[in-house]
Amino acid sequence: MRLTGDPAPGTMNSSSGSGNFLLVPIPEYPLLDCLPNKTVKIVVLGASNVGKTALIVRFLTKRFIGDYEANTGALYSRKVTLDGEEVSLQIQDTPCVALQDDAEGLYCQEQINRSIYWADGYVLVFSITDHNSYSTIQPLYQHVRRIHPSGNIPVILVGNKSDLLRARQVSADEGETLAASLGGVYFEASARENHEGVHSTFLHLCQEVIRALGGGNGEKRRGGLHLARPKSPNMQELKRRFRQVLSSKVKSSTTL
Ligand SMILES: Nc1nc2c(ncn2[C@@H]2O[C@H](COP(=O)(O)OP(=O)(O)OP(=O)(O)O)[C@@H](O)[C@H]2O)c(=O)[nH]1
């Protein structure tokens, strides 16, 4: 989901009256500031209501948010320190995916396909309280594979809402078995109750991505379907600002 009344992609609303609502801005920085060869692009994917937005927000802000509106796919940018080195991290939230009636194919918006193509690493999320959301993971992974048919795909599987043990429909064993079949690691997490668990989950994936990229983005796999980078409002805004800066530079150099 998208944050209610999100004033600008990449920032958090600061005017909501909800007690549960987060008031802390997520710092955004221009693409030009991205560290060369040190940009990690992650996409968070999963069925409806599993806690994709809640996990991202928890990771970036240490806070849990309760109020949302439908997710339109915000992109969050952050600098993080990994193993003592600064890395530019971009995390793409996505609208939900759903299984088709035959339970094999996926309803997956074009915007999500773009995000999958763009990303270096994948957080596949289900809710431990919703077996259907677990069932979407395997087809979802196959879908990612179709877009990136060759190469290593850094992926982690997250069983969210681990605070709701009494409502559990998916066992930890099922999570681990599925993660192993995808070639990733399984994490159980609670965006609601535990920041540390969520934090180490995302950091693990960042490290996997850096390893897979071999320290440089230039080597990124290119075998798959060619799709443009996702057009999140955040990216549009950054492009607009970039154009603005360029045109002001041109103007000032021509007036000299
Ligand atoms: N108990 C509990 N509730 C959670 C947790 N994470 C998220 N929720 C709640 O689950 C609901 C869905 O969370 P979202 O983060 O919006 O889920 P989403 O996957 O982005 O949802 P879509 O927009 O439908 O794709 C919200 O009511 C959250 O408050 C969790 O760890 N524990």
PDBQT file of the ligand as one rigid body, heavy atoms in Angstrom, charges set to zero:
ROOT
HETATM    1  N1  LIG A 301      -0.272  -7.666  12.814  1.00  0.00    +0.000 N 
HETATM    2  C1  LIG A 301       0.452  -7.189  11.796  1.00  0.00    +0.000 A 
HETATM    3  N2  LIG A 301      -0.131  -6.423  10.858  1.00  0.00    +0.000 NA
HETATM    4  C2  LIG A 301       0.641  -5.962   9.846  1.00  0.00    +0.000 A 
HETATM    5  C3  LIG A 301       2.011  -6.259   9.756  1.00  0.00    +0.000 A 
HETATM    6  N3  LIG A 301       2.503  -5.672   8.628  1.00  0.00    +0.000 NA
HETATM    7  C4  LIG A 301       1.471  -5.028   8.063  1.00  0.00    +0.000 A 
HETATM    8  N4  LIG A 301       0.346  -5.201   8.796  1.00  0.00    +0.000 N 
HETATM    9  C5  LIG A 301      -0.988  -4.674   8.494  1.00  0.00    +0.000 C 
HETATM   10  O1  LIG A 301      -1.426  -5.316   7.315  1.00  0.00    +0.000 OA
HETATM   11  C6  LIG A 301      -2.165  -4.411   6.501  1.00  0.00    +0.000 C 
HETATM   12  C7  LIG A 301      -1.520  -4.343   5.127  1.00  0.00    +0.000 C 
HETATM   13  O2  LIG A 301      -0.240  -3.750   5.233  1.00  0.00    +0.000 OA
HETATM   14  P1  LIG A 301       0.436  -3.067   3.954  1.00  0.00    +0.000 P 
HETATM   15  O3  LIG A 301       1.816  -2.722   4.307  1.00  0.00    +0.000 OA
HETATM   16  O4  LIG A 301      -0.423  -2.006   3.432  1.00  0.00    +0.000 OA
HETATM   17  O5  LIG A 301       0.393  -4.280   2.931  1.00  0.00    +0.000 OA
HETATM   18  P2  LIG A 301       0.704  -4.260   1.358  1.00  0.00    +0.000 P 
HETATM   19  O6  LIG A 301       1.261  -5.600   1.054  1.00  0.00    +0.000 OA
HETATM   20  O7  LIG A 301       1.541  -3.077   0.999  1.00  0.00    +0.000 OA
HETATM   21  O8  LIG A 301      -0.761  -4.121   0.765  1.00  0.00    +0.000 OA
HETATM   22  P3  LIG A 301      -1.267  -3.858  -0.777  1.00  0.00    +0.000 P 
HETATM   23  O9  LIG A 301      -1.304  -2.377  -0.986  1.00  0.00    +0.000 OA
HETATM   24  O10 LIG A 301      -2.609  -4.495  -0.776  1.00  0.00    +0.000 OA
HETATM   25  O11 LIG A 301      -0.330  -4.507  -1.726  1.00  0.00    +0.000 OA
HETATM   26  C8  LIG A 301      -2.160  -3.065   7.230  1.00  0.00    +0.000 C 
HETATM   27  O12 LIG A 301      -3.364  -2.977   7.963  1.00  0.00    +0.000 OA
HETATM   28  C9  LIG A 301      -0.998  -3.179   8.192  1.00  0.00    +0.000 C 
HETATM   29  O13 LIG A 301      -1.206  -2.412   9.350  1.00  0.00    +0.000 OA
HETATM   30  C10 LIG A 301       2.595  -7.079  10.774  1.00  0.00    +0.000 A 
HETATM   31  O14 LIG A 301       3.791  -7.408  10.795  1.00  0.00    +0.000 OA
HETATM   32  N5  LIG A 301       1.763  -7.517  11.763  1.00  0.00    +0.000 N 
ENDROOT
TORSDOF 0
